[in-house]
């Protein structure tokens, strides 16, 4: 087995700066982006925190909202979902900490 450098391999050599092409990422439409599961989970936890008055669920919704904001890909559609989840989470926290006491609770 012999390795020789021929003219055809030097034309495709990535070490040659003259033959290097800049990377252009493919364009992806907003409908083809992957689903934001952390935003969806934040909405579920936020609604559960408001409806069932679970403090832990509201705090988890806040955490998943922060994760969704950190991983935001599409500003327009993701921001609507995150803002709705954040509103539910904040509503749940305000209701749990400042709202009337639950019937049957010893507080």
N, C-alpha and C positions, 0 to 999 in steps of 0.2 A: 504494500500500500504506500503510495507516495502522494504527498501533498505538495502541489505546486501552485503557484499563484499565476493565474492566467488573466487575460484582459477582461473576460466576461465577469469574473468574480470581483475584480477591482471596481467595476462600474456599479456593483451593488453593495460595496463595502460601506457600512454605516459609519465608519471612522472618517470617511472623506467628507469634509464640511461642505464641499460644493454639491454633493449628491444628497445631502440631508434635507428633508422636507419637514416643516413645522407640523405638529399634531393639531388637527382640527377636529374637535369632538362632533359627533353627529347630532343634528338637531332632533329633538324629541318634542312632540306636541304635549300639551298639558294633560290630555286624556290618556296618554300612554305612560305617564309616570307611575311608579309603584305606589301602592296604597300606604298612607301614613297611619300605621297601626297605633302608634303612641297617641296621636290625636284622637283616634276613634276610642281607644281605651280611656282617655281623659274625659271624653263626653259621657261614657258609660258610668265611670266613677262619679263624675259630677252630678249626673241625674240621680244616681243612687244616694249620694250624700244629701241632696235636697229632699228627695221623696221619703227616704227611710231615716233621715237624720242621723247618718253615720259620720262621725268626725273623721275617722280613719279614711273613709272613702273620699271625703272632700280633700284631705291632705294628699292622698294619692293622685287625685285629679290635678292638683297644683303641680306635683312632681312630673306627671306625664305631660302636662302643658309645657313645662320648662324643657323637657326632652324634645318635644315636638318643635318648639321654637328653635332649639339648637340645631335640629336636623331639617329645617325648612328648605324645601326645594323650589316650590312654586309660590311666590309671594301672594298672589291674588287669592287662590282657592284655599291654600293652607291657612292664611290669616283669618278667613271667615270661620273655619272650623276651630282654630285655636281660640279665637275670641269668644266663641259660643261656649267652649269647654271651660275657659277661664271664668266666664260669668256664672256658669252653674257651680263651679267650685267655690267662688267667692260667696255666692248666695247661700250655699250649704254651710260654709263656715260662719257667716253672719247669723244665719238661722240657728245653728247649733250653739254658738257661744253667747249670743245676745237675745235670742228669741225667747218666747215663753217656755217654761219647763214642761217636759213631757208628762202626761198623766201617768201616775204610778212610779215616777222616779223619786228618789229620796233627797234630792238636792234642794 
